[in-house]
């Protein structure tokens, strides 16, 4: 804080004129400011690389889901489950594209989508654990659920980390 030479009011360090008496404060000595390390406000390189890698993973995962649904469709057309799968995979694809393009609206809703993805991973984990009792594929479903939970949780972390820093 600085003091106005005319009315003795306390003013912020950056004030060029007194807000009360309009006196010029350019000649007033300012307290020495510590210059922060410019590196402290930059996004770490690994964070941005991981952000783009997970964004690409979400995009590819959505595209693969769409392709497998369409290729695995029955001859008589798509069923209700197929349509639901296409919607979820389509949203995942759009989220991946939006994250790669760094669209703020997509970044804003991605945390909600990732939370739903974590819930879906927990569902796979529960079904996989139940499936290990009766089938051999249960362990694969458990692993898939764990990977899904980890990827979505990591994306939430990355969005938080990249929000701390300014976009270039």
N, C-alpha and C positions, 0 to 999 in steps of 0.2 A: 504494500500500500504506500502511496505517496500522499503528501499534504499539499493542498492548494496554497500558493504563496500569498494570495489575496484574502480569502475567507477562512483559511485553515481547515477546510473540510477534508475528510479522508476520501481518497479517490483510488481507483484501481491503477495498477502499474502502467497499464497501456493507455490511460487517458491522455489526450493531447490538449484538451480544454476542460476546465472545471464545469461540471454539470450544473452547479449552483450559481456561480457568478460569471461564468464564461471566460475566466482568466486563462491566459496561455500558460500551459504547464510543460512546454517543450524543454525549458531550461532546468526544470527540477531534476535533481539527481534521483535515479531509480535504483532500487536494490539490485544487487548482482543476482542474475538468474542462472541457475545451473542448466547447462545445455544437456538435454538427455541424449543418450546414445542413439543415433539414428537407426542403428541395427535393431534396437529394442522394439520398434514399431513395424517391422517388416515381417511378413508371413514367412515362417521357416520353409525352406525349399521342400523338405519331405512332406509337409502338410499339403502343399498344393499338388505335388505329384500323387500323393495318396488320394486326394480329393478327386482328381481327374481319373485315376485308376478305378475307384469305386463307382464314379459316375458312368464310366464306360462299361463296367460290370453290370450295373443296373440296366443300361441300354441294351447290351447284348442279351442279358437274361430275359428281358421283355420280348425281344425279337425272336429268341429261341422258343419262348413259350407260345408266341403267336404261331410260329412255324409248326411246332409239334402239335398244336391244337388243330390247325388246318389240315396237316398231313394225316393226322390220326382220326379225322372225322369219319363218321359212319357214312355208308353209301346213301342212306336216306336223308342226310343233312346233319346239321349241327343240333345237338341237344341243349338243354338248359345249362348243364354244367359247362358245355363248350362255350356258350355265350358268356357266362360269368368269367370263365378263364380268359377269354379274349379281352373282356373289359379290363380285368386286373392286369393282364400282360400289356395291354395298350397303354394304360395309365403308367405302368412301370417304364415303358419305352419313352413316353412323353416326359416323364420325370428325368430320365437319363439325359435326354436331349436338352431339357431346360437347365439342368445342372451344368452340362458342358458349355452351354451358352451363357451361364451365370445370370439367369433371369431371377430377379429378386422374388417375384411372386412364387416361383417354383421352389426356391430355397426356403421360403416361408412355410409352404405346405409340406415340404419334404419331411420335416420332423414328425408330422402327424402320420404320413404314409409309412415312414420308417417304424413308428410305434406299432402300426397295424402289421407291418412285416415281422416285427419281433413277436407279436401275438400269434401270427401264422407259424413262425418258427417253433414257438412253444407247442402249438397244436401238432406239428410234425414230430416234435420231440416226444410228446405224450403218446401219440399213435405208434411211433417207432418203438418206444419202450414196451408198450402193450404187445406190439407185433413180434418182439424178440422172444416172447414166451411161446408163440405158435408158429412162426415162420422164420425163414432164413433172411428175408429182406429187411427185417426190423432194424438191424444194426445200421444198414445203409440209410434208412429213414432217420434214425437218431443222428447220424453224422450230418446229414443234409439239414436237419433242424438246427443243430449247433452252428453250422456254417452260416445259415440264414440269419440266425440271431446275432452272430458276431459281425456280419457284414452290415446289417442295419444299425446296430449299436455303434459301430465304427463310423458310419456315415453321419449319425447324429453328432458324434464327437467332432468329426471333421468340419461340419457346418458351424458348430460352435467355435472351433479354432479359427476358421477363416472369417467369421463375423467379428472377431477381436481385432482384426487388422483390416486396413483399407484395401479395396480391390484396385488393381492397377489397370 
